[in-house]
Amino acid sequence: MLRVIGFYRWSDDASFDHEYYNSKHMHLTHELLTPYGLIRLESDRYLLSAAPVKGQIIAASNAYFPSISTAQAALSAVGHLLMEDVKNYTTLKPELHFVDVFEHG
């Protein structure tokens, strides 16, 4: 299984609307990626004890696919639509990582 992680790292004077991200953007993401093999979608809001500092991760998404080729095809097909929505919740740029997932137990 493959996980695509989208990290959002804080920068000075940035903005991030967690409510929009966790409701509307994640709904759009699920809707767009499911026909292309999405297995599961999660979003994370990092809990911070103080105001975020530059470089600190404040949010992430985790999209699970059966393989890297499936994930790449999905992002190639609809990634531009997801990126168009980013401006509706943040001034930050998502940082994508592809990760092999091994299940144990």
OpenMM code with the backbone's topology and positions (N, CA, C; nanometers):
from openmm import Vec3, app, unit

residues = "MET LEU ARG VAL ILE GLY PHE TYR ARG TRP SER ASP ASP ALA SER PHE ASP HIS GLU TYR TYR ASN SER LYS HIS MET HIS LEU THR HIS GLU LEU LEU THR PRO TYR GLY LEU ILE ARG LEU GLU SER ASP ARG TYR LEU LEU SER ALA ALA PRO VAL LYS GLY GLN ILE ILE ALA ALA SER ASN ALA TYR PHE PRO SER ILE SER THR ALA GLN ALA ALA LEU SER ALA VAL GLY HIS LEU LEU MET GLU ASP VAL LYS ASN TYR THR THR LEU LYS PRO GLU LEU HIS PHE VAL ASP VAL PHE GLU HIS GLY".split()
positions = [
    Vec3(0.0848, -0.1168, 0.0000),
    Vec3(0.0000, 0.0000, 0.0000),
    Vec3(0.0898, 0.1237, 0.0000),
    Vec3(0.0387, 0.2312, -0.0550),
    Vec3(0.1142, 0.3559, -0.0618),
    Vec3(0.0350, 0.4674, 0.0061),
    Vec3(0.1070, 0.5536, 0.0778),
    Vec3(0.0444, 0.6698, 0.1403),
    Vec3(0.1072, 0.7950, 0.0807),
    Vec3(0.0223, 0.8875, 0.0391),
    Vec3(0.0685, 1.0189, -0.0037),
    Vec3(0.0389, 1.1132, 0.1120),
    Vec3(0.1460, 1.1712, 0.1653),
    Vec3(0.1316, 1.2644, 0.2774),
    Vec3(0.1491, 1.4058, 0.2239),
    Vec3(0.0558, 1.4920, 0.2576),
    Vec3(0.0677, 1.6344, 0.2259),
    Vec3(0.0895, 1.7115, 0.3544),
    Vec3(0.2110, 1.7620, 0.3755),
    Vec3(0.2440, 1.8406, 0.4951),
    Vec3(0.2260, 1.9891, 0.4676),
    Vec3(0.1867, 2.0618, 0.5711),
    Vec3(0.1822, 2.2075, 0.5654),
    Vec3(0.2747, 2.2595, 0.6739),
    Vec3(0.3828, 2.3236, 0.6322),
    Vec3(0.4810, 2.3794, 0.7265),
    Vec3(0.4558, 2.5290, 0.7418),
    Vec3(0.4542, 2.5735, 0.8647),
    Vec3(0.4250, 2.7123, 0.8960),
    Vec3(0.5336, 2.8056, 0.8438),
    Vec3(0.4935, 2.9226, 0.8006),
    Vec3(0.5878, 3.0288, 0.7660),
    Vec3(0.5329, 3.1593, 0.8216),
    Vec3(0.6205, 3.2575, 0.8363),
    Vec3(0.5800, 3.3859, 0.8929),
    Vec3(0.4666, 3.4467, 0.8121),
    Vec3(0.3685, 3.5025, 0.8815),
    Vec3(0.2532, 3.5698, 0.8211),
    Vec3(0.1642, 3.4775, 0.7381),
    Vec3(0.1695, 3.3481, 0.7623),
    Vec3(0.0849, 3.2536, 0.6890),
    Vec3(-0.0556, 3.2518, 0.7498),
    Vec3(-0.1471, 3.1923, 0.6762),
    Vec3(-0.2817, 3.1698, 0.7285),
    Vec3(-0.3216, 3.0264, 0.6935),
    Vec3(-0.4056, 2.9682, 0.7790),
    Vec3(-0.4543, 2.8329, 0.7551),
    Vec3(-0.5898, 2.8189, 0.8217),
    Vec3(-0.6932, 2.7870, 0.7428),
    Vec3(-0.8294, 2.7690, 0.7927),
    Vec3(-0.8540, 2.6192, 0.8103),
    Vec3(-0.8349, 2.5708, 0.9329),
    Vec3(-0.8503, 2.4277, 0.9606),
    Vec3(-0.9933, 2.3805, 0.9356),
    Vec3(-1.0910, 2.4645, 0.9635),
    Vec3(-1.2313, 2.4256, 0.9437),
    Vec3(-1.2582, 2.3960, 0.7960),
    Vec3(-1.2176, 2.4854, 0.7079),
    Vec3(-1.2370, 2.4647, 0.5641),
    Vec3(-1.1591, 2.3409, 0.5180),
    Vec3(-1.0348, 2.3317, 0.5613),
    Vec3(-0.9484, 2.2202, 0.5213),
    Vec3(-1.0096, 2.0857, 0.5584),
    Vec3(-1.0521, 2.0722, 0.6834),
    Vec3(-1.1028, 1.9443, 0.7318),
    Vec3(-1.2436, 1.9114, 0.6854),
    Vec3(-1.3157, 2.0079, 0.6373),
    Vec3(-1.4502, 1.9779, 0.5882),
    Vec3(-1.4546, 1.9861, 0.4360),
    Vec3(-1.4484, 2.1035, 0.3817),
    Vec3(-1.4674, 2.1210, 0.2372),
    Vec3(-1.3533, 2.0653, 0.1524),
    Vec3(-1.2284, 2.0942, 0.1880),
    Vec3(-1.1179, 2.0457, 0.1047),
    Vec3(-1.1061, 1.8931, 0.1109),
    Vec3(-1.1205, 1.8359, 0.2286),
    Vec3(-1.1112, 1.6907, 0.2403),
    Vec3(-1.2272, 1.6228, 0.1682),
    Vec3(-1.3452, 1.6829, 0.1706),
    Vec3(-1.4592, 1.6283, 0.0955),
    Vec3(-1.4280, 1.6299, -0.0542),
    Vec3(-1.3764, 1.7418, -0.1029),
    Vec3(-1.3396, 1.7538, -0.2444),
    Vec3(-1.2315, 1.6519, -0.2797),
    Vec3(-1.1318, 1.6376, -0.1940),
    Vec3(-1.0226, 1.5432, -0.2170),
    Vec3(-1.0771, 1.4011, -0.2288),
    Vec3(-1.1618, 1.3636, -0.1367),
    Vec3(-1.2210, 1.2297, -0.1383),
    Vec3(-1.3017, 1.2083, -0.2665),
    Vec3(-1.3828, 1.3068, -0.2999),
    Vec3(-1.4675, 1.2979, -0.4193),
    Vec3(-1.3848, 1.2828, -0.5474),
    Vec3(-1.2760, 1.3581, -0.5575),
    Vec3(-1.1947, 1.3560, -0.6793),
    Vec3(-1.1046, 1.2336, -0.6901),
    Vec3(-1.0497, 1.1870, -0.5779),
    Vec3(-0.9523, 1.0778, -0.5827),
    Vec3(-1.0127, 0.9376, -0.5776),
    Vec3(-1.1329, 0.9239, -0.5239),
    Vec3(-1.1944, 0.7916, -0.5114),
    Vec3(-1.2065, 0.7191, -0.6455),
    Vec3(-1.2509, 0.7854, -0.7521),
    Vec3(-1.2589, 0.7135, -0.8804),
    Vec3(-1.1226, 0.6685, -0.9340),
    Vec3(-1.0146, 0.7206, -0.8772),
    Vec3(-0.8795, 0.6865, -0.9228),
    Vec3(-0.8068, 0.5922, -0.8273),
    Vec3(-0.8809, 0.5269, -0.7376),
    Vec3(-0.8209, 0.4234, -0.6547),
    Vec3(-0.7949, 0.4591, -0.5094),
    Vec3(-0.8397, 0.5763, -0.4645),
    Vec3(-0.8207, 0.6126, -0.3240),
    Vec3(-0.8847, 0.5071, -0.2335),
    Vec3(-0.8083, 0.4590, -0.1354),
    Vec3(-0.8572, 0.3591, -0.0402),
    Vec3(-0.9096, 0.4264, 0.0859),
    Vec3(-0.8330, 0.5217, 0.1375),
    Vec3(-0.8686, 0.5881, 0.2633),
    Vec3(-0.8080, 0.7271, 0.2635),
    Vec3(-0.8743, 0.8202, 0.3310),
    Vec3(-0.8263, 0.9579, 0.3400),
    Vec3(-0.8374, 1.0048, 0.4841),
    Vec3(-0.7301, 1.0649, 0.5334),
    Vec3(-0.7274, 1.1192, 0.6697),
    Vec3(-0.6717, 1.2619, 0.6647),
    Vec3(-0.7142, 1.3425, 0.7612),
    Vec3(-0.6519, 1.4739, 0.7766),
    Vec3(-0.6115, 1.4907, 0.9222),
    Vec3(-0.4985, 1.5567, 0.9434),
    Vec3(-0.4427, 1.5766, 1.0773),
    Vec3(-0.4294, 1.7252, 1.1067),
    Vec3(-0.4708, 1.7627, 1.2260),
    Vec3(-0.4440, 1.8968, 1.2782),
    Vec3(-0.3462, 1.8778, 1.3922),
    Vec3(-0.2263, 1.9310, 1.3745),
    Vec3(-0.1233, 1.9140, 1.4760),
    Vec3(-0.1570, 2.0008, 1.5976),
    Vec3(-0.1487, 1.9411, 1.7157),
    Vec3(-0.1783, 2.0114, 1.8395),
    Vec3(-0.0505, 2.0783, 1.8890),
    Vec3(-0.0568, 2.2083, 1.9030),
    Vec3(0.0612, 2.2862, 1.9418),
    Vec3(0.0379, 2.3499, 2.0770),
    Vec3(0.1425, 2.3575, 2.1575),
    Vec3(0.1302, 2.4178, 2.2902),
    Vec3(0.1482, 2.5692, 2.2851),
    Vec3(0.1939, 2.6207, 2.1716),
    Vec3(0.2134, 2.7650, 2.1545),
    Vec3(0.1881, 2.7983, 2.0077),
    Vec3(0.2019, 2.9252, 1.9745),
    Vec3(0.1854, 2.9669, 1.8351),
    Vec3(0.2875, 2.8933, 1.7487),
    Vec3(0.2500, 2.8565, 1.6273),
    Vec3(0.3445, 2.7836, 1.5421),
    Vec3(0.4670, 2.8675, 1.5076),
    Vec3(0.5786, 2.7992, 1.4912),
    Vec3(0.7023, 2.8658, 1.4504),
    Vec3(0.7370, 2.8234, 1.3092),
    Vec3(0.8176, 2.9028, 1.2433),
    Vec3(0.8543, 2.8774, 1.1042),
    Vec3(0.9101, 2.7354, 1.0868),
    Vec3(0.8563, 2.6627, 0.9874),
    Vec3(0.9009, 2.5281, 0.9569),
    Vec3(0.8250, 2.4180, 1.0293),
    Vec3(0.7486, 2.4542, 1.1318),
    Vec3(0.6743, 2.3547, 1.2088),
    Vec3(0.5539, 2.3048, 1.1278),
    Vec3(0.5305, 2.1751, 1.1294),
    Vec3(0.4141, 2.1191, 1.0606),
    Vec3(0.2897, 2.1508, 1.1428),
    Vec3(0.1880, 2.2066, 1.0756),
    Vec3(0.0640, 2.2404, 1.1456),
    Vec3(-0.0539, 2.1542, 1.1018),
    Vec3(-0.0435, 2.0925, 0.9834),
    Vec3(-0.1518, 2.0077, 0.9327),
    Vec3(-0.0948, 1.9120, 0.8298),
    Vec3(-0.1688, 1.8040, 0.8072),
    Vec3(-0.1268, 1.7058, 0.7071),
    Vec3(-0.2474, 1.6300, 0.6563),
    Vec3(-0.2330, 1.5743, 0.5382),
    Vec3(-0.3335, 1.4823, 0.4853),
    Vec3(-0.2627, 1.3513, 0.4528),
    Vec3(-0.3375, 1.2422, 0.4618),
    Vec3(-0.2857, 1.1090, 0.4333),
    Vec3(-0.3832, 1.0409, 0.3391),
    Vec3(-0.3394, 1.0198, 0.2156),
    Vec3(-0.4227, 0.9545, 0.1151),
    Vec3(-0.3601, 0.8196, 0.0818),
    Vec3(-0.4367, 0.7127, 0.0953),
    Vec3(-0.3869, 0.5767, 0.0760),
    Vec3(-0.4329, 0.5225, -0.0589),
    Vec3(-0.3384, 0.4623, -0.1308),
    Vec3(-0.3633, 0.4033, -0.2618),
    Vec3(-0.3016, 0.2636, -0.2653),
    Vec3(-0.3465, 0.1788, -0.3597),
    Vec3(-0.2882, 0.0449, -0.3680),
    Vec3(-0.1429, 0.0431, -0.4144),
    Vec3(-0.1011, 0.1439, -0.4924),
    Vec3(0.0356, 0.1441, -0.5452),
    Vec3(0.0781, 0.2860, -0.5806),
    Vec3(0.2077, 0.3027, -0.6020),
    Vec3(0.2590, 0.4343, -0.6410),
    Vec3(0.2072, 0.4740, -0.7791),
    Vec3(0.1942, 0.3769, -0.8687),
    Vec3(0.1450, 0.4101, -1.0033),
    Vec3(0.0002, 0.4587, -0.9983),
    Vec3(-0.0801, 0.3995, -0.9118),
    Vec3(-0.2189, 0.4438, -0.8954),
    Vec3(-0.2230, 0.5852, -0.8391),
    Vec3(-0.1420, 0.6118, -0.7377),
    Vec3(-0.1380, 0.7449, -0.6768),
    Vec3(-0.0905, 0.8488, -0.7771),
    Vec3(0.0132, 0.8174, -0.8528),
    Vec3(0.0649, 0.9119, -0.9513),
    Vec3(-0.0381, 0.9406, -1.0598),
    Vec3(-0.1099, 0.8384, -1.1029),
    Vec3(-0.2138, 0.8575, -1.2045),
    Vec3(-0.3268, 0.9447, -1.1503),
    Vec3(-0.3655, 0.9220, -1.0252),
    Vec3(-0.4716, 1.0010, -0.9626),
    Vec3(-0.4312, 1.1474, -0.9525),
    Vec3(-0.3102, 1.1724, -0.9038),
    Vec3(-0.2646, 1.3109, -0.8889),
    Vec3(-0.2447, 1.3783, -1.0243),
    Vec3(-0.2025, 1.3013, -1.1218),
    Vec3(-0.1865, 1.3555, -1.2560),
    Vec3(-0.3217, 1.3971, -1.3148),
    Vec3(-0.4238, 1.3177, -1.2864),
    Vec3(-0.5569, 1.3433, -1.3415),
    Vec3(-0.6284, 1.4599, -1.2736),
    Vec3(-0.6209, 1.4693, -1.1395),
    Vec3(-0.7021, 1.5690, -1.0678),
    Vec3(-0.6232, 1.6565, -0.9714),
    Vec3(-0.4923, 1.6380, -0.9648),
    Vec3(-0.4104, 1.7175, -0.8728),
    Vec3(-0.4254, 1.8676, -0.8940),
    Vec3(-0.4385, 1.9090, -1.0184),
    Vec3(-0.4532, 2.0522, -1.0475),
    Vec3(-0.5818, 2.1084, -0.9859),
    Vec3(-0.6876, 2.0287, -0.9797),
    Vec3(-0.8129, 2.0737, -0.9180),
    Vec3(-0.7972, 2.0883, -0.7670),
    Vec3(-0.7217, 1.9973, -0.7069),
    Vec3(-0.6959, 2.0082, -0.5628),
    Vec3(-0.6098, 2.1300, -0.5327),
    Vec3(-0.5102, 2.1540, -0.6153),
    Vec3(-0.4224, 2.2694, -0.5943),
    Vec3(-0.4975, 2.4017, -0.6117),
    Vec3(-0.5946, 2.4054, -0.7000),
    Vec3(-0.6749, 2.5267, -0.7175),
    Vec3(-0.7524, 2.5615, -0.5909),
    Vec3(-0.7875, 2.4607, -0.5113),
    Vec3(-0.8649, 2.4840, -0.3890),
    Vec3(-0.7783, 2.5293, -0.2720),
    Vec3(-0.6482, 2.5089, -0.2798),
    Vec3(-0.5586, 2.5415, -0.1685),
    Vec3(-0.5732, 2.6878, -0.1255),
    Vec3(-0.5884, 2.7770, -0.2207),
    Vec3(-0.5988, 2.9205, -0.1881),
    Vec3(-0.7215, 2.9524, -0.1017),
    Vec3(-0.8182, 2.8608, -0.0960),
    Vec3(-0.9387, 2.8830, -0.0163),
    Vec3(-0.9184, 2.8578, 0.1326),
    Vec3(-0.8047, 2.7955, 0.1700),
    Vec3(-0.7833, 2.7697, 0.3123),
    Vec3(-0.6438, 2.8046, 0.3639),
    Vec3(-0.5482, 2.8314, 0.2742),
    Vec3(-0.4149, 2.8626, 0.3262),
    Vec3(-0.3308, 2.9404, 0.2264),
    Vec3(-0.2298, 3.0070, 0.2796),
    Vec3(-0.1280, 3.0718, 0.1968),
    Vec3(-0.0032, 2.9833, 0.1881),
    Vec3(-0.0065, 2.8698, 0.2560),
    Vec3(0.1057, 2.7756, 0.2554),
    Vec3(0.0979, 2.6840, 0.1341),
    Vec3(0.2126, 2.6311, 0.0946),
    Vec3(0.2189, 2.5363, -0.0160),
    Vec3(0.2330, 2.3952, 0.0413),
    Vec3(0.1455, 2.3015, 0.0001),
    Vec3(0.1603, 2.1647, 0.0509),
    Vec3(0.2886, 2.0995, 0.0015),
    Vec3(0.3451, 2.0174, 0.0867),
    Vec3(0.4690, 1.9445, 0.0571),
    Vec3(0.4325, 1.7966, 0.0505),
    Vec3(0.4401, 1.7357, -0.0683),
    Vec3(0.3975, 1.5964, -0.0858),
    Vec3(0.5123, 1.4971, -0.0678),
    Vec3(0.4791, 1.3858, -0.0019),
    Vec3(0.5732, 1.2763, 0.0190),
    Vec3(0.5021, 1.1458, -0.0129),
    Vec3(0.5733, 1.0541, -0.0795),
    Vec3(0.5201, 0.9222, -0.1110),
    Vec3(0.5875, 0.8210, -0.0195),
    Vec3(0.5064, 0.7381, 0.0484),
    Vec3(0.5569, 0.6483, 0.1522),
    Vec3(0.5013, 0.5077, 0.1314),
    Vec3(0.5884, 0.4071, 0.1316),
    Vec3(0.5421, 0.2678, 0.1351),
    Vec3(0.4886, 0.2390, 0.2738),
    Vec3(0.3744, 0.1738, 0.2802),
    Vec3(0.3127, 0.1383, 0.4092),
    Vec3(0.3168, -0.0134, 0.4242),
    Vec3(0.3679, -0.0584, 0.5380),
    Vec3(0.3733, -0.2010, 0.5696),
    Vec3(0.2852, -0.2254, 0.6899),
    Vec3(0.1888, -0.3139, 0.6765),
    Vec3(0.0982, -0.3448, 0.7870),
    Vec3(0.1537, -0.4612, 0.8669),
    Vec3(0.1467, -0.4505, 0.9984),
    Vec3(0.1972, -0.5537, 1.0891),
    Vec3(0.0849, -0.5864, 1.1884),
    Vec3(0.0428, -0.7085, 1.1895),
    Vec3(-0.0555, -0.7517, 1.2870),
    Vec3(-0.1963, -0.7445, 1.2462),
] * unit.nanometer
topology = app.Topology()
chain = topology.addChain("A")
for resn in residues:
    res = topology.addResidue(resn, chain)
    for name in ("N", "CA", "C"):
        topology.addAtom(name, app.Element.getBySymbol(name[0]), res)
